[in-house]
Amino acid sequence: MNTPAMDLNQAIRARHAVRRHTDQPIDAATAQALREAIDQANAAGGLALQLVLDEPKAFAGLRAMGQFRGVRNYLAMVGPAGEAGAEACGRHGERVVLRAVQLGLGTCWVGLTYNKRAMPILIGPGQVLHAAVALGHAEGPAHSHKVKPIEALTSATPPFPDWFRRGLEAAQLGPSAMNQQRFRFDLDPETNSVSGRVGGPYGHIDLGIAKCHFEIGAGTEGWRWGP
Ligand SMILES: Cc1cc2nc3c(=O)[nH]c(=O)nc-3n(C[C@H](O)[C@H](O)[C@H](O)COP(=O)(O)O)c2cc1C
């Protein structure tokens, strides 16, 4: 596979929820690149994320009709049941989402509005389907949405260290259920350690996604995750 045209920070800025797809299929090279990203995410997070191609039923039901159109490809976010499994799906699954953005696809996390029983997926003992992500070629231009200021996403007081500000700016742009952005990052300035908190429906998936973005934005030097 060639080097991606955009790096991960650019993919974070290019990503918007895309709910309507054209009928252009996902080609074999793109599917292969997605599978490689899925394998990495599954290994890193102990997950069972699965790619489903050319399956129109899961998003065709009444519940999905209002928002989604033409969705025939998706990721099934399968992982261990419970909050830690949900957070891992968000954290490692969002890496696959950003890879899809690099590959030119539109993406949208979906909590509820799909038909789980139509999905040809494997859910092992102790695992659940935490969410799905619609994947495909966008029908039209994507729209950006309102985001909270970074100061509202942390209990820390500005001025922030550079790495912390970059992490918050990347987390600020992540998808969250109903665009609620309930996650918060606390900073211990003595140890440069960062902890995440969250509440609300789908909170742990949102927190995992926000952590994925934070890690990409902050980079690897000068900080670590705290308790
Ligand atoms: C865990 C999760 C569940 C979501 N569930 C739905 C959903 O059921 N239906 C939907 O249309 N969008 C859903 N979304 C997409 C959000 O509404 C969207 O990400 C948010 O409004 C921010 O917009 P953006 O993705 O363009 O930044 C979900 C997002 C997340 C992270």
The ligand as a MOL file (V3000), in Angstrom:
LIG
                    3D

  0  0  0     0  0            999 V3000
M  V30 BEGIN CTAB
M  V30 COUNTS 31 33 0 0 0
M  V30 BEGIN ATOM
M  V30 1 C -20.8560 6.0700 20.0680 0
M  V30 2 C -21.5290 6.8680 18.9700 0
M  V30 3 C -22.8360 6.5710 18.5840 0
M  V30 4 C -23.4550 7.2840 17.5580 0
M  V30 5 N -24.7310 6.9310 17.1790 0
M  V30 6 C -25.3030 7.5650 16.1200 0
M  V30 7 C -26.5980 7.1350 15.6620 0
M  V30 8 O -27.2030 6.2050 16.2180 0
M  V30 9 N -27.1380 7.7700 14.5880 0
M  V30 10 C -26.4700 8.7900 13.9490 0
M  V30 11 O -26.9970 9.3230 12.9760 0
M  V30 12 N -25.2410 9.2230 14.3660 0
M  V30 13 C -24.6560 8.6320 15.4290 0
M  V30 14 N -23.3980 9.0230 15.8500 0
M  V30 15 C -22.6800 10.0940 15.1340 0
M  V30 16 C -22.7080 11.4250 15.9210 0
M  V30 17 O -24.0150 11.9670 15.8980 0
M  V30 18 C -21.7010 12.4000 15.3230 0
M  V30 19 O -20.4190 11.8510 15.4260 0
M  V30 20 C -21.7360 13.7370 16.0480 0
M  V30 21 O -22.9560 14.3940 15.7890 0
M  V30 22 C -20.5890 14.6560 15.6700 0
M  V30 23 O -20.5530 14.8990 14.2970 0
M  V30 24 P -19.2440 14.5580 13.4510 0
M  V30 25 O -19.0520 13.0810 13.5140 0
M  V30 26 O -19.5650 15.0670 12.0690 0
M  V30 27 O -18.0780 15.2720 14.0660 0
M  V30 28 C -22.7600 8.3460 16.8980 0
M  V30 29 C -21.4480 8.6540 17.3030 0
M  V30 30 C -20.8270 7.9280 18.3140 0
M  V30 31 C -19.4120 8.2460 18.6910 0
M  V30 END ATOM
M  V30 BEGIN BOND
M  V30 1 1 1 2
M  V30 2 1 2 3
M  V30 3 2 2 30
M  V30 4 2 3 4
M  V30 5 1 4 5
M  V30 6 1 4 28
M  V30 7 2 5 6
M  V30 8 1 6 7
M  V30 9 1 6 13
M  V30 10 2 7 8
M  V30 11 1 7 9
M  V30 12 1 9 10
M  V30 13 2 10 11
M  V30 14 1 10 12
M  V30 15 2 12 13
M  V30 16 1 13 14
M  V30 17 1 14 15
M  V30 18 1 14 28
M  V30 19 1 15 16
M  V30 20 1 16 17
M  V30 21 1 16 18
M  V30 22 1 18 19
M  V30 23 1 18 20
M  V30 24 1 20 21
M  V30 25 1 20 22
M  V30 26 1 22 23
M  V30 27 1 23 24
M  V30 28 2 24 25
M  V30 29 1 24 26
M  V30 30 1 24 27
M  V30 31 2 28 29
M  V30 32 1 29 30
M  V30 33 1 30 31
M  V30 END BOND
M  V30 END CTAB
M  END
